[in-house]
Amino acid sequence: MVYNYEERIVAFIDILGFSNIIKSSINSDEKLLDIVSAIVYINEYFKSVKQNYEDPNILQLSQFSDSIVISVSMKNSLEMLSIFKHLKKIQTNLVMYDILLRGGIVKGKLIHRDGLLLGPGMINAYHLESKCALHPRIVIDPKVLWQFARVDGNKKRERLKDFKYEKSFKTEMDGLAYIDYFNDVEEYLETANPEEYFSKLCSIVAKNIDSDDVSLKVKYLWMRQKVFKSIYYDKYKTAFKEIILDRKK
């Protein structure tokens, strides 16, 4: 069999604080159920998504321990952009299990099939996640968004950055775009309403923001600012005040 690298959009994602979750799951059936449910949800979600494609190679997923690699073919920009929507769907619903993701999305050469995953694309996505994501966010390499849109392999005049794909990503002050799970979540939620979701975000921040670990504290200070700037803040600011601001009372 002949193997060739293919240009793909590659997302390398980690479950934040996975080792601590596993440790706590030893003595907590609830924590164990949460992490198992989260991993099952991710796999089942992408299994259902793949059924919509005639070519099973367009979208691929591999999961090992706390790491998830998702890749999508670059032949059609709609498929490229869809990965942002899928990742927002996953992160939004995992918030309800108290689980956050950190990751990087790049364009790169990859072989990704069932049981086979290798290539510089995955290495570059890993480096983006480990060196640049920093906070609980999935960041997008600017080179991805500056790609010209393509339909059936034909280049169009628009660049991908011009498509605010279902409001799934937002550009940060540091210039990096990231999957935005703080705003416009209504169509992504499966088991909660926006008020419950906003309260859960506040709860996650409140549980971790007083950590003695400075690197951890910084992550949740970033999250607190995003929650404060969320479009839901004005409507549900009572939850923000009661859960985050009054947490030490």
N, C-alpha and C positions, 0 to 999 in steps of 0.2 A: 504494500500500500504506500502511495506517495502522500507525504504531508507537506502542506504549505501554510505559511503564516497568512492571516487575513487581517485587514484593517477593521478594527472593531472599537466601539466605545466600551470601556472597561471600568467597572466600579468595584473597588476593594473596600469592604466594610467590616468594622469590628463592633461587637457589642460592648458598650462602655462598662467598665467595672466588672467584667465577666468573672474574674477569679474570686472577687468578693461575693458575687451572686452565688457561685458554686459553693463556696465555703458556708454561706448562710443556709443553703438548701439542704445541707447535711442534717440539720436539726429542725428544718421547717418544711413541712409538706407543702405549705402554701407557696414558698419561694421556689421549690422544685417544680411545682405545677406551673408557675409563671414562666420559668425559663424553658421548660419543655413545650408549653403552649406557644411561646414566642417562636421557637425554632420550627415547630410544626406549622405554624401559621405562615411563616415565610416560604417554606417549601410548598405548602398546599396552594398558596396564592400564585406563585410562579408556575406551578403545574397547571392551574386553571388558565392562566394567561397564555401559556404556550399552546394550548389547544386551539387558540384563535389563528394560529399561523399554519399555512400549508407547508412551509419549509421549517422543520423543527430546529434548524441551525440558527435561525434568525435571533432567537433569544435563548441564552444558556445560563444556568445557575449551578454553582458548586458551593457546598457548605461543609466546613470542617471546624470542629470546636466552636470558637467564638468568631471565626472569620467566614465571610460570605463574599464570593466573587460572582458578579453578574455581568454579562457582556451581551452586546446587541450589534447586529450587522450594520454597517454604514451605508448600505446600498440605497436606503430610503430615509430621508431626514425625519419623517414622521416616526419611524421606528427608533431612530436615534433619540428623538425628543421624548419618546414614550417612557424611556428609562427614568427620566426625572419624575414623571407622574407615578410610576410604580414605586419608586423609592419614597416619595412623599406618602403614598398610601401605607407602606410598611411602617415608616417611622411614626406616623400619626397614630396608628392603631397599637403599636408597641408601647407608646406612652402610657396607655391604659394599664399595662403590666409593669409600670415603673421602669421600663427599659428604654435606653437611649442608644443611638448609633453614632459612630464617627467613621468617616470614610473619604475617599477621593475618587473622582471620575476623570479619566483621561482618554485620549485617542491613542491607540497603539496596535502593534502587531501581536497577534495572539492565535493560538490554536485552542479552541474551547469546544469540546464535545463531551458526551457522557463518559466520565472516567478519565478524561485527558484534558489537562489545563497547563499550558506553559507559554512563555513568551515575554518579551520586554514590556508589553502593555501591562501585564499584571505587576511586574516589578515597579514600573513607574507609578501605577495607581497606589501601590503599597507605600511608596516613598511620599507621595502627595498626602496620603492619609496620616502617616506618622510624623511628617515634618511640618505640614501646613494646616491641617484641620484644627489642631490644638483644642478647640472647644467641642461640645456635643453637636457636631454638624457634619454634613457630607458636602465637601467642597468640589467645585467643578473647575478643572484646568481651563484657563482662559482660551487656550488653543482650541478646545472643543467648541466653545461658543462663537469663535471667530471663523469656524468652518463655513464654507458656502453651503447653502441648502442643496440637497440633491433629491431628485425624484427618478427612480429607476436608473440611477447612475448618472443622470444628466445634471450638470451644475446649473443652479439658478442664481439670480442676482442677489437674493437676500442671504444674509448670514444668520446663523442659528441664534445669535444674541438678539436678533430682531423679533424672535418669536417668544412671547411671554407664555410659554406653554402651560395653559390652564393654571396660571399663577403658581407653578410648582417650584420655581426658584427665584431667588432674590440676590442682588449684588450687595456685598458687605462693604464697609468703609475701607477695608484693606485691599479692595479691588477684586477679591475672590467672590464668585457667585456660590451660593449654597442652597441646598434643598430647604425650603422655608416651611417649617411645621408649626409656625406661630400664627399664621394668618390663613384665611380662606380654606378652612378645613372641613366645611360642611359636607361637601360631596365625597370626602375621603373617609369620614367616620363610619364605622360599622355598628358599634355597640353603645355609643355615647352621643350626647348632644354637645354643642359648643360650650355651654356653661360648665358641664361636667368635665369636658376636656381642659378648659382654661383652669379650672380648679385643680385638676390633676397636675398640670404644668407647675402651678404655684406650689403644690405639695412637694413635688420633686425638688424644686429649688429650696424650699424651707428645710427639707431633711438634710441637705448637703452643704448649704452655704456657710455654715459655721464650722466647717471642718478645720482641724489643725493642720491638715495637709494643704500647703499654699497652692500647689499646682491644681488640686481638686477644687479648692475654694474659687480660684480664678475662673474655672469652667462654669461654675454655677452663678458667679457674678455676671458673666456674659449672658447666661440664660435669663437671669432676673431682668436685665436691661431689655432683652428681646420681649419678655412677657409684658414689661411695662410699656413698650412701644407697640404692642400688638393692637390690631384693630378691635379686639375684644375687650381691651382694658376699660374703656369708658363705660361699657355695658355691664361688666362684671368686676369692677374695681373693688367692690366690697369683699370679694373673695381674695383679691390680692392683698388688701389691708389685713384681713383676718388671718390669712394663712402665712403670708410672708412678713409683713411689717409687725404684726403682734405676736410672732412666734415665741418670743421669750417671756411673755407675760404669764 
